[in-house]
Amino acid sequence: MKKKFVCLVPLSSEAKFRFNTLMNRFHSCQILNETDNMLELISLNGEYQTKVPKTGNLHWKVIK
């Protein structure tokens, strides 16, 4: 199965810290699991994993 990716843009100071320290400033994340309204994501380097609504939230903007 082909891997799917989305881009995350940090919005909050907490997300910006994780983006800079854990994600090595790479916006792309691999989709591990997808439901109707949620995405389970892992960073390219494998050090950060999160669940985010497809519409984004206060911490992350999701770009497909």
BALOBA-1460 file (C-alpha; in Angstrom, 3 decimals):
// residues 64
<rec num="1" residu="m" x="0.000" y="0.000" z="0.000"/>
<rec num="2" residu="k" x="1.236" y="3.472" z="-0.883"/>
<rec num="3" residu="k" x="2.139" y="5.730" z="2.054"/>
<rec num="4" residu="k" x="0.104" y="8.923" z="2.516"/>
<rec num="5" residu="f" x="1.461" y="12.213" z="3.837"/>
<rec num="6" residu="v" x="0.153" y="15.568" z="5.049"/>
<rec num="7" residu="c" x="1.900" y="18.739" z="6.155"/>
<rec num="8" residu="l" x="1.585" y="20.159" z="9.653"/>
<rec num="9" residu="v" x="2.085" y="23.849" z="10.377"/>
<rec num="10" residu="p" x="2.664" y="24.679" z="14.059"/>
<rec num="11" residu="l" x="0.351" y="27.340" z="15.496"/>
<rec num="12" residu="s" x="0.891" y="27.331" z="19.267"/>
<rec num="13" residu="s" x="4.152" y="27.837" z="21.151"/>
<rec num="14" residu="e" x="3.979" y="24.200" z="22.321"/>
<rec num="15" residu="a" x="3.610" y="22.972" z="18.726"/>
<rec num="16" residu="k" x="6.435" y="25.251" z="17.544"/>
<rec num="17" residu="f" x="8.706" y="23.797" z="20.239"/>
<rec num="18" residu="r" x="7.873" y="20.224" z="19.150"/>
<rec num="19" residu="f" x="8.277" y="21.196" z="15.488"/>
<rec num="20" residu="n" x="11.758" y="22.591" z="16.137"/>
<rec num="21" residu="t" x="13.045" y="19.945" z="18.553"/>
<rec num="22" residu="l" x="11.292" y="16.669" z="17.728"/>
<rec num="23" residu="m" x="10.359" y="17.035" z="14.054"/>
<rec num="24" residu="n" x="13.635" y="18.590" z="12.840"/>
<rec num="25" residu="r" x="11.534" y="21.354" z="11.217"/>
<rec num="26" residu="f" x="10.068" y="18.974" z="8.610"/>
<rec num="27" residu="h" x="6.420" y="19.784" z="7.900"/>
<rec num="28" residu="s" x="5.568" y="16.438" z="6.281"/>
<rec num="29" residu="c" x="4.134" y="13.628" z="8.384"/>
<rec num="30" residu="q" x="3.123" y="10.131" z="7.396"/>
<rec num="31" residu="i" x="-0.484" y="9.113" z="8.015"/>
<rec num="32" residu="l" x="-0.508" y="5.963" z="10.146"/>
<rec num="33" residu="n" x="-4.287" y="5.738" z="10.520"/>
<rec num="34" residu="e" x="-7.202" y="7.771" z="9.182"/>
<rec num="35" residu="t" x="-10.827" y="7.896" z="10.295"/>
<rec num="36" residu="d" x="-13.666" y="10.140" z="9.138"/>
<rec num="37" residu="n" x="-12.373" y="13.140" z="11.077"/>
<rec num="38" residu="m" x="-9.036" y="12.187" z="12.710"/>
<rec num="39" residu="l" x="-5.490" y="11.561" z="11.506"/>
<rec num="40" residu="e" x="-2.863" y="9.611" z="13.403"/>
<rec num="41" residu="l" x="0.492" y="10.965" z="12.250"/>
<rec num="42" residu="i" x="4.196" y="10.288" z="12.699"/>
<rec num="43" residu="s" x="7.012" y="12.686" z="11.825"/>
<rec num="44" residu="l" x="9.451" y="11.793" z="9.080"/>
<rec num="45" residu="n" x="12.207" y="11.082" z="11.603"/>
<rec num="46" residu="g" x="9.861" y="8.908" z="13.701"/>
<rec num="47" residu="e" x="10.382" y="10.900" z="16.913"/>
<rec num="48" residu="y" x="6.961" y="12.572" z="17.167"/>
<rec num="49" residu="q" x="3.547" y="10.931" z="16.912"/>
<rec num="50" residu="t" x="0.184" y="12.645" z="17.376"/>
<rec num="51" residu="k" x="-3.517" y="12.514" z="16.586"/>
<rec num="52" residu="v" x="-4.981" y="15.608" z="14.941"/>
<rec num="53" residu="p" x="-8.474" y="16.366" z="13.591"/>
<rec num="54" residu="k" x="-8.465" y="16.614" z="9.782"/>
<rec num="55" residu="t" x="-9.537" y="20.244" z="10.136"/>
<rec num="56" residu="g" x="-6.631" y="21.009" z="12.479"/>
<rec num="57" residu="n" x="-6.803" y="22.336" z="16.033"/>
<rec num="58" residu="l" x="-5.348" y="25.076" z="18.245"/>
<rec num="59" residu="h" x="-1.856" y="23.597" z="17.930"/>
<rec num="60" residu="w" x="-1.617" y="22.388" z="14.314"/>
<rec num="61" residu="k" x="-2.890" y="23.404" z="10.877"/>
<rec num="62" residu="v" x="-3.253" y="20.404" z="8.542"/>
<rec num="63" residu="i" x="-2.432" y="20.899" z="4.842"/>
<rec num="64" residu="k" x="-3.073" y="18.087" z="2.374"/>
